[in-house]
Amino acid sequence: MKVVLQRVARAEVRVAGASVARIGLGMLVLACVEKGDDDAVAERLAQRVAHLRFFPDEAGKMNRAAGEVGGAVLLVSQFTLAADGRGGRRPSFGRAAAPEVAATLILRFGARLQALGLPVEHGIFGASMQIELVNDGPVTFVLEEPPEGAPGG
């Protein structure tokens, strides 16, 4: 599983012109489920995301996690993070999990973030979404959590 985290002052998702989710201070989490990912992977990654200290403390150092600053999560599934562009001009998405597997794991990942104390808003899985955000910093991280037994797992 792979995520791109962006520290945001605010973020919003629109589908067909209508707002479907929005947050103020917090993080936009673009999440990709890859083949072989399971509940254990989603759990480990949720722990990492929830506890990552990338919000400033009173001295301006990145020493606080989202929950410590009253931050929320805007979670958006983005299978294109599984892209492999090494084979030419058209990326391959062969590493992406099947949609039914991905949809379930994205929901479980979001539920785990909520259980860890973070308010979570969701984009709409499989929809064509427009995302508006104000990246605060800018601060952006890419985190990956491979399945057990995979290289790096």
MDAnalysis code that builds the backbone (N, CA, C; Angstrom):
import MDAnalysis as mda
import numpy as np

u = mda.Universe.empty(459, n_residues=153, atom_resindex=np.repeat(np.arange(153), 3), trajectory=True)
u.add_TopologyAttr("name", ["N", "CA", "C"] * 153)
u.add_TopologyAttr("resid", np.arange(1, 154))
u.add_TopologyAttr("resname", ["MET", "LYS", "VAL", "VAL", "LEU", "GLN", "ARG", "VAL", "ALA", "ARG", "ALA", "GLU", "VAL", "ARG", "VAL", "ALA", "GLY", "ALA", "SER", "VAL", "ALA", "ARG", "ILE", "GLY", "LEU", "GLY", "MET", "LEU", "VAL", "LEU", "ALA", "CYS", "VAL", "GLU", "LYS", "GLY", "ASP", "ASP", "ASP", "ALA", "VAL", "ALA", "GLU", "ARG", "LEU", "ALA", "GLN", "ARG", "VAL", "ALA", "HIS", "LEU", "ARG", "PHE", "PHE", "PRO", "ASP", "GLU", "ALA", "GLY", "LYS", "MET", "ASN", "ARG", "ALA", "ALA", "GLY", "GLU", "VAL", "GLY", "GLY", "ALA", "VAL", "LEU", "LEU", "VAL", "SER", "GLN", "PHE", "THR", "LEU", "ALA", "ALA", "ASP", "GLY", "ARG", "GLY", "GLY", "ARG", "ARG", "PRO", "SER", "PHE", "GLY", "ARG", "ALA", "ALA", "ALA", "PRO", "GLU", "VAL", "ALA", "ALA", "THR", "LEU", "ILE", "LEU", "ARG", "PHE", "GLY", "ALA", "ARG", "LEU", "GLN", "ALA", "LEU", "GLY", "LEU", "PRO", "VAL", "GLU", "HIS", "GLY", "ILE", "PHE", "GLY", "ALA", "SER", "MET", "GLN", "ILE", "GLU", "LEU", "VAL", "ASN", "ASP", "GLY", "PRO", "VAL", "THR", "PHE", "VAL", "LEU", "GLU", "GLU", "PRO", "PRO", "GLU", "GLY", "ALA", "PRO", "GLY", "GLY"])
u.atoms.positions = np.array([
    [0.869, -1.166, 0.000],
    [0.000, 0.000, 0.000],
    [0.907, 1.218, 0.000],
    [0.488, 2.225, -0.708],
    [1.281, 3.441, -0.856],
    [0.368, 4.634, -0.627],
    [0.902, 5.651, 0.082],
    [0.147, 6.882, 0.275],
    [1.030, 8.091, 0.003],
    [0.386, 9.135, -0.468],
    [1.006, 10.452, -0.551],
    [0.255, 11.296, 0.467],
    [0.995, 11.849, 1.435],
    [0.414, 12.691, 2.478],
    [0.763, 14.138, 2.195],
    [-0.211, 14.987, 2.251],
    [0.044, 16.414, 2.104],
    [-0.561, 17.123, 3.306],
    [0.293, 17.875, 4.017],
    [-0.208, 18.686, 5.125],
    [-0.980, 19.840, 4.509],
    [-2.242, 19.994, 4.935],
    [-3.091, 20.997, 4.303],
    [-3.701, 21.961, 5.322],
    [-3.918, 23.188, 4.848],
    [-4.700, 24.157, 5.607],
    [-6.189, 23.857, 5.393],
    [-6.492, 23.343, 4.189],
    [-7.845, 22.888, 3.874],
    [-7.789, 22.056, 2.601],
    [-8.789, 21.197, 2.418],
    [-8.885, 20.381, 1.207],
    [-10.343, 20.004, 0.995],
    [-10.692, 19.801, -0.271],
    [-12.068, 19.476, -0.624],
    [-12.089, 18.588, -1.855],
    [-13.061, 17.678, -1.896],
    [-13.278, 16.819, -3.050],
    [-14.643, 17.143, -3.633],
    [-14.650, 17.294, -4.954],
    [-15.906, 17.516, -5.675],
    [-16.090, 16.393, -6.697],
    [-17.337, 16.002, -6.871],
    [-17.705, 15.032, -7.897],
    [-18.875, 15.645, -8.661],
    [-18.720, 15.742, -9.960],
    [-19.749, 16.341, -10.825],
    [-20.146, 17.727, -10.317],
    [-19.167, 18.490, -9.836],
    [-19.402, 19.857, -9.382],
    [-19.907, 19.997, -7.966],
    [-20.276, 18.889, -7.333],
    [-20.810, 18.954, -5.967],
    [-19.745, 18.561, -4.955],
    [-19.661, 19.305, -3.865],
    [-18.726, 18.989, -2.792],
    [-19.190, 17.711, -2.092],
    [-18.286, 16.722, -1.981],
    [-18.634, 15.469, -1.304],
    [-17.862, 15.275, -0.009],
    [-16.768, 16.006, 0.165],
    [-15.980, 15.895, 1.394],
    [-15.071, 17.106, 1.500],
    [-14.863, 17.558, 2.739],
    [-13.935, 18.671, 2.941],
    [-13.422, 18.649, 4.370],
    [-12.207, 19.150, 4.525],
    [-11.597, 19.296, 5.846],
    [-10.917, 20.658, 5.913],
    [-10.658, 21.088, 7.135],
    [-9.804, 22.239, 7.369],
    [-8.395, 21.725, 7.589],
    [-7.758, 22.152, 8.660],
    [-6.409, 21.723, 8.992],
    [-6.322, 20.205, 9.051],
    [-5.295, 19.652, 8.439],
    [-5.106, 18.204, 8.498],
    [-4.244, 17.707, 7.378],
    [-4.630, 16.564, 6.840],
    [-3.847, 15.966, 5.763],
    [-4.735, 15.367, 4.694],
    [-4.329, 15.627, 3.460],
    [-4.911, 14.954, 2.313],
    [-4.096, 13.678, 2.150],
    [-4.769, 12.539, 2.132],
    [-4.104, 11.250, 1.974],
    [-4.589, 10.624, 0.674],
    [-3.697, 10.573, -0.313],
    [-3.969, 9.877, -1.561],
    [-3.449, 8.468, -1.373],
    [-4.314, 7.462, -1.455],
    [-3.952, 6.096, -1.092],
    [-4.139, 5.132, -2.250],
    [-3.181, 4.225, -2.386],
    [-3.208, 3.222, -3.442],
    [-3.030, 1.830, -2.836],
    [-3.947, 0.951, -3.152],
    [-3.843, -0.445, -2.732],
    [-3.232, -1.224, -3.885],
    [-2.180, -1.975, -3.569],
    [-1.501, -2.763, -4.585],
    [-1.736, -4.245, -4.357],
    [-1.489, -5.036, -5.381],
    [-1.665, -6.486, -5.282],
    [-0.868, -7.020, -4.098],
    [-1.495, -7.893, -3.331],
    [-0.858, -8.495, -2.171],
    [-1.131, -7.754, -0.870],
    [-1.653, -6.538, -0.952],
    [-1.968, -5.794, 0.267],
    [-3.151, -6.454, 0.969],
    [-3.146, -6.363, 2.296],
    [-4.206, -6.968, 3.099],
    [-4.476, -6.104, 4.323],
    [-5.327, -6.606, 5.238],
    [-5.685, -5.847, 6.436],
    [-4.460, -5.499, 7.280],
    [-3.504, -6.396, 7.366],
    [-2.302, -6.136, 8.166],
    [-1.508, -4.965, 7.590],
    [-1.426, -4.897, 6.278],
    [-0.724, -3.783, 5.627],
    [-1.458, -2.472, 5.921],
    [-2.780, -2.473, 5.778],
    [-3.576, -1.272, 6.034],
    [-3.425, -0.830, 7.490],
    [-3.401, -1.778, 8.408],
    [-3.234, -1.470, 9.835],
    [-1.878, -0.822, 10.100],
    [-0.813, -1.406, 9.573],
    [0.532, -0.854, 9.802],
    [0.662, 0.544, 9.212],
    [0.124, 0.729, 8.024],
    [0.230, 2.032, 7.381],
    [-0.621, 3.069, 8.110],
    [-1.794, 2.697, 8.573],
    [-2.633, 3.627, 9.343],
    [-1.904, 4.076, 10.605],
    [-1.241, 3.161, 11.272],
    [-0.453, 3.517, 12.462],
    [0.620, 4.543, 12.105],
    [1.329, 4.301, 11.025],
    [2.392, 5.224, 10.604],
    [1.826, 6.594, 10.268],
    [0.741, 6.626, 9.502],
    [0.136, 7.891, 9.089],
    [-0.376, 8.661, 10.301],
    [-1.096, 7.991, 11.185],
    [-1.693, 8.657, 12.341],
    [-0.645, 9.252, 13.275],
    [0.508, 8.625, 13.354],
    [1.521, 9.059, 14.318],
    [2.677, 9.843, 13.698],
    [2.638, 10.056, 12.390],
    [3.716, 10.795, 11.735],
    [3.713, 12.245, 12.216],
    [4.858, 12.682, 12.684],
    [4.975, 14.040, 13.234],
    [5.438, 14.980, 12.122],
    [4.480, 15.629, 11.496],
    [4.828, 16.572, 10.438],
    [4.039, 17.879, 10.516],
    [3.473, 18.133, 11.687],
    [2.848, 19.418, 11.973],
    [3.746, 20.181, 12.937],
    [3.787, 21.499, 12.810],
    [4.730, 22.268, 13.626],
    [4.308, 22.394, 15.092],
    [5.333, 22.415, 15.960],
    [5.110, 22.728, 17.366],
    [5.261, 24.236, 17.547],
    [5.271, 24.697, 18.785],
    [5.355, 26.140, 19.033],
    [6.668, 26.752, 18.560],
    [7.702, 25.938, 18.383],
    [8.993, 26.424, 17.879],
    [9.085, 26.317, 16.353],
    [8.017, 25.815, 15.701],
    [8.020, 25.691, 14.247],
    [8.644, 24.404, 13.736],
    [9.039, 23.505, 14.626],
    [9.629, 22.228, 14.205],
    [8.524, 21.199, 13.994],
    [8.728, 20.300, 13.036],
    [7.739, 19.253, 12.760],
    [7.808, 18.217, 13.876],
    [7.024, 18.446, 14.930],
    [7.053, 17.604, 16.122],
    [5.685, 17.112, 16.552],
    [4.647, 17.408, 15.787],
    [3.305, 17.023, 16.192],
    [2.622, 16.194, 15.108],
    [1.862, 15.211, 15.570],
    [1.036, 14.401, 14.669],
    [-0.297, 15.127, 14.460],
    [-1.041, 14.709, 13.461],
    [-2.312, 15.363, 13.123],
    [-3.261, 15.418, 14.313],
    [-3.374, 14.339, 15.051],
    [-4.276, 14.310, 16.199],
    [-3.904, 15.303, 17.280],
    [-2.633, 15.614, 17.388],
    [-2.168, 16.554, 18.410],
    [-2.511, 18.002, 18.072],
    [-2.809, 18.280, 16.831],
    [-3.136, 19.655, 16.419],
    [-4.602, 19.788, 16.016],
    [-5.404, 18.755, 16.276],
    [-6.813, 18.793, 15.909],
    [-7.049, 18.625, 14.425],
    [-6.110, 17.967, 13.738],
    [-6.206, 17.779, 12.299],
    [-7.135, 16.647, 11.899],
    [-7.629, 16.737, 10.694],
    [-8.508, 15.718, 10.117],
    [-7.824, 15.107, 8.897],
    [-8.451, 14.071, 8.347],
    [-7.940, 13.369, 7.171],
    [-8.975, 13.440, 6.061],
    [-8.506, 13.791, 4.874],
    [-9.323, 13.649, 3.668],
    [-8.687, 12.515, 2.887],
    [-9.356, 11.369, 2.835],
    [-8.821, 10.147, 2.242],
    [-9.402, 9.947, 0.845],
    [-8.495, 9.855, -0.130],
    [-8.891, 9.700, -1.531],
    [-8.137, 8.527, -2.130],
    [-8.859, 7.580, -2.679],
    [-8.234, 6.448, -3.360],
    [-7.650, 6.927, -4.689],
    [-6.400, 6.534, -4.956],
    [-5.762, 6.950, -6.202],
    [-4.897, 5.807, -6.737],
    [-5.512, 4.971, -7.567],
    [-4.820, 3.799, -8.088],
    [-3.624, 4.174, -8.959],
    [-3.591, 5.379, -9.487],
    [-2.490, 5.761, -10.373],
    [-1.147, 5.819, -9.646],
    [-1.153, 5.780, -8.318],
    [0.112, 5.703, -7.570],
    [0.820, 4.370, -7.810],
    [0.112, 3.392, -8.347],
    [0.711, 2.095, -8.665],
    [1.354, 2.086, -10.045],
    [1.352, 3.217, -10.715],
    [1.841, 3.285, -12.097],
    [3.315, 2.912, -12.216],
    [3.602, 2.203, -13.291],
    [4.983, 1.912, -13.679],
    [5.168, 2.529, -15.055],
    [5.975, 3.580, -15.104],
    [6.173, 4.291, -16.355],
    [7.477, 3.968, -17.051],
    [8.117, 2.868, -16.656],
    [9.415, 2.522, -17.238],
    [9.308, 1.921, -18.627],
    [8.112, 1.527, -19.048],
    [7.980, 0.805, -20.309],
    [7.617, 1.644, -21.508],
    [7.760, 2.931, -21.436],
    [7.407, 3.764, -22.578],
    [6.587, 4.946, -22.157],
    [5.731, 5.390, -23.058],
    [4.975, 6.610, -22.801],
    [3.633, 6.365, -22.116],
    [3.182, 5.135, -22.073],
    [1.905, 4.828, -21.423],
    [2.188, 4.011, -20.164],
    [1.828, 4.535, -18.971],
    [2.120, 3.789, -17.745],
    [1.288, 2.517, -17.636],
    [1.861, 1.542, -16.957],
    [1.169, 0.290, -16.664],
    [0.640, 0.365, -15.234],
    [-0.540, -0.144, -15.024],
    [-1.133, -0.158, -13.692],
    [-1.283, -1.582, -13.176],
    [-0.442, -2.479, -13.658],
    [-0.513, -3.890, -13.285],
    [-0.293, -4.165, -11.815],
    [0.329, -3.246, -11.101],
    [0.567, -3.450, -9.662],
    [-0.645, -3.083, -8.818],
    [-1.616, -2.381, -9.391],
    [-2.798, -1.961, -8.636],
    [-3.676, -3.168, -8.309],
    [-4.244, -3.154, -7.107],
    [-5.163, -4.219, -6.700],
    [-6.466, -4.105, -7.496],
    [-7.192, -5.201, -7.582],
    [-8.510, -5.194, -8.220],
    [-9.409, -4.207, -7.480],
    [-10.302, -3.526, -8.191],
    [-11.139, -2.497, -7.556],
    [-11.900, -2.976, -6.318],
    [-12.457, -4.191, -6.356],
    [-13.227, -4.657, -5.192],
    [-12.332, -4.860, -3.966],
    [-11.099, -5.278, -4.180],
    [-10.141, -5.430, -3.079],
    [-9.718, -4.050, -2.578],
    [-9.403, -3.171, -3.498],
    [-8.948, -1.829, -3.141],
    [-10.024, -1.061, -2.374],
    [-11.264, -1.116, -2.829],
    [-12.342, -0.380, -2.164],
    [-12.485, -0.819, -0.714],
    [-12.430, -2.120, -0.486],
    [-12.556, -2.649, 0.871],
    [-11.394, -2.202, 1.751],
    [-10.172, -2.291, 1.240],
    [-9.012, -1.917, 2.046],
    [-8.940, -0.415, 2.302],
    [-9.368, 0.391, 1.357],
    [-9.394, 1.837, 1.582],
    [-10.359, 2.155, 2.726],
    [-11.523, 1.518, 2.731],
    [-12.482, 1.742, 3.821],
    [-11.911, 1.281, 5.154],
    [-11.249, 0.146, 5.173],
    [-10.647, -0.350, 6.424],
    [-9.522, 0.573, 6.902],
    [-8.734, 1.068, 5.962],
    [-7.667, 2.002, 6.289],
    [-8.264, 3.263, 6.926],
    [-9.315, 3.799, 6.329],
    [-9.984, 4.971, 6.884],
    [-10.584, 4.700, 8.251],
    [-11.197, 3.528, 8.417],
    [-11.784, 3.159, 9.710],
    [-10.707, 3.051, 10.778],
    [-9.557, 2.535, 10.399],
    [-8.456, 2.426, 11.367],
    [-7.940, 3.808, 11.764],
    [-7.846, 4.717, 10.810],
    [-7.436, 6.085, 11.143],
    [-8.441, 6.712, 12.111],
    [-9.728, 6.464, 11.879],
    [-10.756, 6.975, 12.797],
    [-10.598, 6.362, 14.181],
    [-10.347, 5.063, 14.238],
    [-10.165, 4.391, 15.526],
    [-8.952, 4.948, 16.273],
    [-8.003, 5.489, 15.530],
    [-6.817, 6.093, 16.140],
    [-7.060, 7.563, 16.503],
    [-8.299, 8.008, 16.376],
    [-8.683, 9.326, 16.859],
    [-8.736, 10.446, 15.841],
    [-8.606, 10.120, 14.563],
    [-8.621, 11.163, 13.534],
    [-9.973, 11.226, 12.827],
    [-10.557, 12.407, 12.714],
    [-11.765, 12.535, 11.883],
    [-11.379, 12.261, 10.426],
    [-12.185, 11.459, 9.738],
    [-11.860, 11.073, 8.357],
    [-13.039, 11.375, 7.449],
    [-12.746, 12.091, 6.362],
    [-13.692, 12.308, 5.275],
    [-13.171, 11.520, 4.079],
    [-14.067, 11.056, 3.221],
    [-13.684, 10.218, 2.088],
    [-14.086, 10.832, 0.754],
    [-13.218, 10.630, -0.232],
    [-13.613, 10.843, -1.608],
    [-14.546, 9.694, -1.987],
    [-14.959, 9.629, -3.234],
    [-15.837, 8.545, -3.690],
    [-15.023, 7.599, -4.556],
    [-14.909, 6.371, -4.101],
    [-14.097, 5.378, -4.785],
    [-14.569, 5.214, -6.227],
    [-13.629, 5.274, -7.159],
    [-13.912, 5.041, -8.571],
    [-14.501, 6.227, -9.313],
    [-14.837, 7.300, -8.592],
    [-15.429, 8.467, -9.254],
    [-14.342, 9.349, -9.854],
    [-14.723, 10.134, -10.829],
    [-13.846, 11.175, -11.342],
    [-13.975, 12.344, -10.378],
    [-12.904, 12.629, -9.648],
    [-12.943, 13.639, -8.587],
    [-12.060, 14.826, -8.937],
    [-12.478, 15.976, -8.449],
    [-11.651, 17.170, -8.509],
    [-11.275, 17.485, -7.068],
    [-9.971, 17.631, -6.842],
    [-9.479, 17.859, -5.489],
    [-8.842, 19.241, -5.436],
    [-9.299, 20.004, -4.489],
    [-8.738, 21.325, -4.260],
    [-8.093, 21.302, -2.885],
    [-6.868, 21.826, -2.802],
    [-6.183, 21.828, -1.519],
    [-5.258, 23.015, -1.403],
    [-4.998, 23.379, -0.169],
    [-3.961, 24.350, 0.138],
    [-2.915, 23.588, 0.923],
    [-1.813, 23.257, 0.233],
    [-0.725, 22.512, 0.862],
    [-0.002, 23.470, 1.786],
    [0.095, 23.118, 3.055],
    [0.689, 23.968, 4.079],
    [2.165, 23.643, 4.222],
    [3.009, 24.509, 3.758],
    [4.459, 24.311, 3.866],
    [5.194, 24.749, 2.613],
    [5.146, 24.059, 1.544],
    [4.449, 22.787, 1.298],
    [5.152, 21.628, 2.009],
    [4.335, 20.715, 2.501],
    [4.836, 19.507, 3.150],
    [4.137, 18.318, 2.507],
    [4.922, 17.445, 1.900],
    [4.396, 16.257, 1.222],
    [5.319, 15.081, 1.481],
    [4.751, 13.914, 1.824],
    [5.514, 12.698, 2.050],
    [4.903, 11.547, 1.264],
    [5.742, 10.610, 0.864],
    [5.296, 9.357, 0.268],
    [5.682, 8.254, 1.231],
    [4.692, 7.451, 1.645],
    [4.941, 6.308, 2.525],
    [4.472, 5.045, 1.834],
    [5.239, 3.980, 2.003],
    [4.843, 2.682, 1.464],
    [4.919, 1.649, 2.563],
    [3.998, 0.725, 2.520],
    [3.980, -0.393, 3.469],
    [3.763, -1.650, 2.642],
    [4.848, -2.381, 2.369],
    [4.709, -3.586, 1.558],
    [4.087, -4.738, 2.343],
    [3.496, -5.697, 1.653],
    [2.956, -6.891, 2.330],
    [4.093, -7.659, 3.005],
    [3.754, -8.423, 4.025],
    [4.734, -9.295, 4.683],
    [5.376, -10.206, 3.647],
    [6.668, -10.365, 3.729],
    [7.383, -11.236, 2.808],
    [7.811, -10.570, 1.525],
    [7.263, -9.386, 1.239],
    [7.680, -8.654, 0.029],
    [9.000, -7.956, 0.329],
    [9.781, -7.647, -0.680],
    [11.016, -6.908, -0.436],
    [10.709, -5.619, 0.335],
    [11.402, -5.414, 1.427],
    [11.175, -4.246, 2.271],
    [10.055, -4.466, 3.268],
    [9.398, -5.648, 3.259],
    [8.268, -5.909, 4.155],
    [8.595, -6.688, 5.357],
])
